[in-house]
Amino acid sequence: MPPAKKRPRAYDPAKTRTAVLAQLGNVREAVRTLAPEQLALPTRLGEWTVRELVAHVGMAVTAVGRSLDLPEPAKADATLLDWPFATSASASAIDAFTRRLSADHPDLDAYLTAVEQGLVEQLDAHPGSRLLETNAGALPLSDYLVTRTVELVVHTDDLNAAVPGLDIPQDRQALAAATRLLADALAVRAPGGATEVRVPPYAVVQCVEGPRHTRGTPPNVVETDPLTWVRLACGRLTWQAAVEEGKVGASGGRADLARLLPLMS
């Protein structure tokens, strides 16, 4: 008899809303302290400067409003776990849009303040069940908002890497949601039960084809911290570097995830 299909993870819409607004607020508070020379610093995202990266943070949040402005789809035709694998197809359009936003909004503090206010108004006006047309397909607003935690957590880390001493805090709930979504995406990419991936305190998933573990200590275990996992999943850190730096513990013949990462790029 085949194993029962695992139910999709549920996210509390109120907690997701709070997490997105909290992390956006963390970024906004940090950005208002940046001097022009800091905004001109390079980032690890190709040719983008810090200014363009900040503009992209706003773009990621206003994606909610752009989708709400479109006609509501007749039915959902995607799931939350389709989203991580759908982002790379839009890379060139995202780059061009980000550059226009950076040029059009010289006052980034005012820009992010307006972005935050707009999001609050949109979430107040629409139920979480409202369907949105997204790059992954038609998703409920409550699910799409979970994807915004990934965008905010990843790009907060990008900003911290670009500006020495910036140290924007990661909201705990935003980091938790991003970690869980990306861990579940790994289980979709490599279904199975041979390897246990642990990202305490937020996620544990079974993945990779092979003998299924049922009791006792799993023979194949990967363990890391949430931010390292996000960096691995989103291509900010390679598997080899993470292992060599002691950021990942991996034991067992099926514990090498190098061929499966990154999940997003």
Secondary structure as a PSIPRED ss2 file (coil, helix, strand):
# PSIPRED VFORMAT (PSIPRED V4.0)

   1 M C   1.000  0.000  0.000
   2 P C   1.000  0.000  0.000
   3 P C   1.000  0.000  0.000
   4 A C   1.000  0.000  0.000
   5 K C   1.000  0.000  0.000
   6 K C   1.000  0.000  0.000
   7 R C   1.000  0.000  0.000
   8 P C   1.000  0.000  0.000
   9 R C   1.000  0.000  0.000
  10 A C   1.000  0.000  0.000
  11 Y C   1.000  0.000  0.000
  12 D C   1.000  0.000  0.000
  13 P H   0.000  1.000  0.000
  14 A H   0.000  1.000  0.000
  15 K H   0.000  1.000  0.000
  16 T H   0.000  1.000  0.000
  17 R H   0.000  1.000  0.000
  18 T H   0.000  1.000  0.000
  19 A H   0.000  1.000  0.000
  20 V H   0.000  1.000  0.000
  21 L H   0.000  1.000  0.000
  22 A H   0.000  1.000  0.000
  23 Q H   0.000  1.000  0.000
  24 L H   0.000  1.000  0.000
  25 G H   0.000  1.000  0.000
  26 N H   0.000  1.000  0.000
  27 V H   0.000  1.000  0.000
  28 R H   0.000  1.000  0.000
  29 E H   0.000  1.000  0.000
  30 A H   0.000  1.000  0.000
  31 V H   0.000  1.000  0.000
  32 R C   1.000  0.000  0.000
  33 T C   1.000  0.000  0.000
  34 L C   1.000  0.000  0.000
  35 A C   1.000  0.000  0.000
  36 P H   0.000  1.000  0.000
  37 E H   0.000  1.000  0.000
  38 Q H   0.000  1.000  0.000
  39 L H   0.000  1.000  0.000
  40 A C   1.000  0.000  0.000
  41 L C   1.000  0.000  0.000
  42 P E   0.000  0.000  1.000
  43 T C   1.000  0.000  0.000
  44 R C   1.000  0.000  0.000
  45 L C   1.000  0.000  0.000
  46 G C   1.000  0.000  0.000
  47 E C   1.000  0.000  0.000
  48 W C   1.000  0.000  0.000
  49 T E   0.000  0.000  1.000
  50 V H   0.000  1.000  0.000
  51 R H   0.000  1.000  0.000
  52 E H   0.000  1.000  0.000
  53 L H   0.000  1.000  0.000
  54 V H   0.000  1.000  0.000
  55 A H   0.000  1.000  0.000
  56 H H   0.000  1.000  0.000
  57 V H   0.000  1.000  0.000
  58 G H   0.000  1.000  0.000
  59 M H   0.000  1.000  0.000
  60 A H   0.000  1.000  0.000
  61 V H   0.000  1.000  0.000
  62 T H   0.000  1.000  0.000
  63 A H   0.000  1.000  0.000
  64 V H   0.000  1.000  0.000
  65 G H   0.000  1.000  0.000
  66 R H   0.000  1.000  0.000
  67 S H   0.000  1.000  0.000
  68 L H   0.000  1.000  0.000
  69 D C   1.000  0.000  0.000
  70 L C   1.000  0.000  0.000
  71 P C   1.000  0.000  0.000
  72 E C   1.000  0.000  0.000
  73 P C   1.000  0.000  0.000
  74 A C   1.000  0.000  0.000
  75 K C   1.000  0.000  0.000
  76 A C   1.000  0.000  0.000
  77 D C   1.000  0.000  0.000
  78 A C   1.000  0.000  0.000
  79 T C   1.000  0.000  0.000
  80 L H   0.000  1.000  0.000
  81 L H   0.000  1.000  0.000
  82 D H   0.000  1.000  0.000
  83 W H   0.000  1.000  0.000
  84 P H   0.000  1.000  0.000
  85 F H   0.000  1.000  0.000
  86 A C   1.000  0.000  0.000
  87 T C   1.000  0.000  0.000
  88 S H   0.000  1.000  0.000
  89 A H   0.000  1.000  0.000
  90 S H   0.000  1.000  0.000
  91 A H   0.000  1.000  0.000
  92 S H   0.000  1.000  0.000
  93 A H   0.000  1.000  0.000
  94 I H   0.000  1.000  0.000
  95 D H   0.000  1.000  0.000
  96 A H   0.000  1.000  0.000
  97 F H   0.000  1.000  0.000
  98 T H   0.000  1.000  0.000
  99 R H   0.000  1.000  0.000
 100 R H   0.000  1.000  0.000
 101 L H   0.000  1.000  0.000
 102 S H   0.000  1.000  0.000
 103 A H   0.000  1.000  0.000
 104 D H   0.000  1.000  0.000
 105 H C   1.000  0.000  0.000
 106 P C   1.000  0.000  0.000
 107 D C   1.000  0.000  0.000
 108 L H   0.000  1.000  0.000
 109 D H   0.000  1.000  0.000
 110 A H   0.000  1.000  0.000
 111 Y H   0.000  1.000  0.000
 112 L H   0.000  1.000  0.000
 113 T H   0.000  1.000  0.000
 114 A H   0.000  1.000  0.000
 115 V H   0.000  1.000  0.000
 116 E H   0.000  1.000  0.000
 117 Q H   0.000  1.000  0.000
 118 G H   0.000  1.000  0.000
 119 L H   0.000  1.000  0.000
 120 V H   0.000  1.000  0.000
 121 E H   0.000  1.000  0.000
 122 Q H   0.000  1.000  0.000
 123 L H   0.000  1.000  0.000
 124 D H   0.000  1.000  0.000
 125 A H   0.000  1.000  0.000
 126 H C   1.000  0.000  0.000
 127 P C   1.000  0.000  0.000
 128 G C   1.000  0.000  0.000
 129 S C   1.000  0.000  0.000
 130 R C   1.000  0.000  0.000
 131 L E   0.000  0.000  1.000
 132 L E   0.000  0.000  1.000
 133 E E   0.000  0.000  1.000
 134 T E   0.000  0.000  1.000
 135 N C   1.000  0.000  0.000
 136 A C   1.000  0.000  0.000
 137 G E   0.000  0.000  1.000
 138 A E   0.000  0.000  1.000
 139 L E   0.000  0.000  1.000
 140 P E   0.000  0.000  1.000
 141 L H   0.000  1.000  0.000
 142 S H   0.000  1.000  0.000
 143 D H   0.000  1.000  0.000
 144 Y H   0.000  1.000  0.000
 145 L H   0.000  1.000  0.000
 146 V H   0.000  1.000  0.000
 147 T H   0.000  1.000  0.000
 148 R H   0.000  1.000  0.000
 149 T H   0.000  1.000  0.000
 150 V H   0.000  1.000  0.000
 151 E H   0.000  1.000  0.000
 152 L H   0.000  1.000  0.000
 153 V H   0.000  1.000  0.000
 154 V H   0.000  1.000  0.000
 155 H H   0.000  1.000  0.000
 156 T H   0.000  1.000  0.000
 157 D H   0.000  1.000  0.000
 158 D H   0.000  1.000  0.000
 159 L H   0.000  1.000  0.000
 160 N H   0.000  1.000  0.000
 161 A H   0.000  1.000  0.000
 162 A H   0.000  1.000  0.000
 163 V C   1.000  0.000  0.000
 164 P C   1.000  0.000  0.000
 165 G C   1.000  0.000  0.000
 166 L C   1.000  0.000  0.000
 167 D C   1.000  0.000  0.000
 168 I C   1.000  0.000  0.000
 169 P C   1.000  0.000  0.000
 170 Q C   1.000  0.000  0.000
 171 D C   1.000  0.000  0.000
 172 R H   0.000  1.000  0.000
 173 Q H   0.000  1.000  0.000
 174 A H   0.000  1.000  0.000
 175 L H   0.000  1.000  0.000
 176 A H   0.000  1.000  0.000
 177 A H   0.000  1.000  0.000
 178 A H   0.000  1.000  0.000
 179 T H   0.000  1.000  0.000
 180 R H   0.000  1.000  0.000
 181 L H   0.000  1.000  0.000
 182 L H   0.000  1.000  0.000
 183 A H   0.000  1.000  0.000
 184 D H   0.000  1.000  0.000
 185 A H   0.000  1.000  0.000
 186 L H   0.000  1.000  0.000
 187 A H   0.000  1.000  0.000
 188 V H   0.000  1.000  0.000
 189 R H   0.000  1.000  0.000
 190 A C   1.000  0.000  0.000
 191 P C   1.000  0.000  0.000
 192 G C   1.000  0.000  0.000
 193 G C   1.000  0.000  0.000
 194 A C   1.000  0.000  0.000
 195 T E   0.000  0.000  1.000
 196 E E   0.000  0.000  1.000
 197 V E   0.000  0.000  1.000
 198 R E   0.000  0.000  1.000
 199 V E   0.000  0.000  1.000
 200 P C   1.000  0.000  0.000
 201 P C   1.000  0.000  0.000
 202 Y C   1.000  0.000  0.000
 203 A E   0.000  0.000  1.000
 204 V E   0.000  0.000  1.000
 205 V E   0.000  0.000  1.000
 206 Q E   0.000  0.000  1.000
 207 C E   0.000  0.000  1.000
 208 V C   1.000  0.000  0.000
 209 E C   1.000  0.000  0.000
 210 G C   1.000  0.000  0.000
 211 P C   1.000  0.000  0.000
 212 R C   1.000  0.000  0.000
 213 H C   1.000  0.000  0.000
 214 T C   1.000  0.000  0.000
 215 R C   1.000  0.000  0.000
 216 G C   1.000  0.000  0.000
 217 T C   1.000  0.000  0.000
 218 P C   1.000  0.000  0.000
 219 P C   1.000  0.000  0.000
 220 N C   1.000  0.000  0.000
 221 V E   0.000  0.000  1.000
 222 V E   0.000  0.000  1.000
 223 E E   0.000  0.000  1.000
 224 T E   0.000  0.000  1.000
 225 D C   1.000  0.000  0.000
 226 P H   0.000  1.000  0.000
 227 L H   0.000  1.000  0.000
 228 T H   0.000  1.000  0.000
 229 W H   0.000  1.000  0.000
 230 V H   0.000  1.000  0.000
 231 R H   0.000  1.000  0.000
 232 L H   0.000  1.000  0.000
 233 A H   0.000  1.000  0.000
 234 C C   1.000  0.000  0.000
 235 G C   1.000  0.000  0.000
 236 R C   1.000  0.000  0.000
 237 L C   1.000  0.000  0.000
 238 T C   1.000  0.000  0.000
 239 W H   0.000  1.000  0.000
 240 Q H   0.000  1.000  0.000
 241 A H   0.000  1.000  0.000
 242 A H   0.000  1.000  0.000
 243 V H   0.000  1.000  0.000
 244 E H   0.000  1.000  0.000
 245 E C   1.000  0.000  0.000
 246 G C   1.000  0.000  0.000
 247 K C   1.000  0.000  0.000
 248 V E   0.000  0.000  1.000
 249 G E   0.000  0.000  1.000
 250 A E   0.000  0.000  1.000
 251 S E   0.000  0.000  1.000
 252 G C   1.000  0.000  0.000
 253 G C   1.000  0.000  0.000
 254 R C   1.000  0.000  0.000
 255 A C   1.000  0.000  0.000
 256 D C   1.000  0.000  0.000
 257 L C   1.000  0.000  0.000
 258 A H   0.000  1.000  0.000
 259 R H   0.000  1.000  0.000
 260 L H   0.000  1.000  0.000
 261 L C   1.000  0.000  0.000
 262 P C   1.000  0.000  0.000
 263 L C   1.000  0.000  0.000
 264 M C   1.000  0.000  0.000
 265 S C   1.000  0.000  0.000
